[in-house]
Amino acid sequence: MGFGQWLGLLALAAALLLLWHLRDYLVLLFAALVLAQALCTLIDLVRHRLGCSRPQAVVLALLLLAVALLLIATVVIPPFVDQFSQLLQKLPAAALSLLSLLRQGLANASQMLYGSNDPGLAWLRDGLLQQDTTPLPGVTPQLSGGVLRLLGLAGDLGTGVVQLIFVLAVALMVALQPIAYREVAVLLVPSFYRRRFQQVLVLCGNALSAWMVGVVISSVCVGTLAAIGLWLLGVKLVAANAVLAGLLNVIPNIGPTLSTVFPMSVALLETPWKALAVLALYIGVQNLESYVITPSVMHHQLQLLPGLTLAAQLLFTVLFGPLGLLLALPLAVCVQVLVREVLIHDVLDPWKRRRLESSPLETSR
């Protein structure tokens, strides 16, 4: 390797190291781009329906979002907050009820295995599941520690607010002039690949738009089906549990599992069979969403295998933290488009054709 090649290799290594240190800011930028794509999808829908110019469509789309947020803030949020607070208050009692059922089950198992006179599994029943209500010595709250925790919480809250403002501001600016920002991104690649890279960016945007529309429809369907099922089962706090089921449906694999905990806790306070019925209901709803609703509202090229989805969630959570978990699916959608269009179509397919053309044996065949 010559001096220029070594210099280029070092520059590439330095660029990758810089990107690694800036990964937290890059994921915020990607979140802003995802939000900007959502705004662009809504703006294009308004332009298509009303036939107005883009500035007028931007104003109408922002007014529509403001009205929707106002309706959510006045109609949905107050009962949800009230029911969710009641739900949180019921969780400790549900945990105690679950522990009581486990202890009773272990007692029955001990009696079946060892007889009524043998303690059998008493060490597990009375040891592992016994509640220790004695306070630990020396565990008294310190004023200085409380102040430090409050200051840390205030600092984290302030950082989160600043990051949210940054994401919203960048998303709005990109949504106002998407073509101009796309041209800036195209200029960052070599000149021979700019036209093709512009096509790849358009495909990424279309894939994100289709994914977001599909996720919204899927989440609404999941929340509606959960509400109907919980109402038929007579489970309390239907609105809060249905909204949680719809919101957590955005996070595949992990979200549906978390959404099952809350209604099962409420049902467990009434009768154990109702908790099992809630579990069966949510399993049925998720299977219906996975095999009927999602394939119906999304194109097949946007489908991600469950194993790849779980791997993407794990990878992006390790790399980017909790925000990476929320953005795992849009990141996976963009990576899928980039791999298909850049790596397969532009690199591997031409390389395979060149090998076939250079091989006389393959040509003769």
Secondary structure by P-SEA (a helix, b strand, c coil): ccaaaaaaaaaaaaaaaaaaaaaaaaaaaaaaaaaaaaaaaaaaaaaaaccccaaaaaaaaaaaaaaaaaaaaccccaaaaaaaaaaaaaaaaaaaaaaaaaaaaaaaaaaaacccccccaaaaaaccccccccccccccccaaaaaaaaaaaaaaaaaaaaaaaaaaaaaaaaaacaaaaaaaaaaacccccaaaaaaaaaaaaaaaaaaaaaaaaaaaaaaaaaaaaaaaacccaaaaaaaaaaaaccccaaaaaaaaaaaaaaaaaccaaaaaaaaaaaaaaaaaaaccaaaaaccccccccaaaaaaaaaaaaaaccaaaaaaaaaaaaaaaaaaacccccccaaaaaaaaaaaccccccc
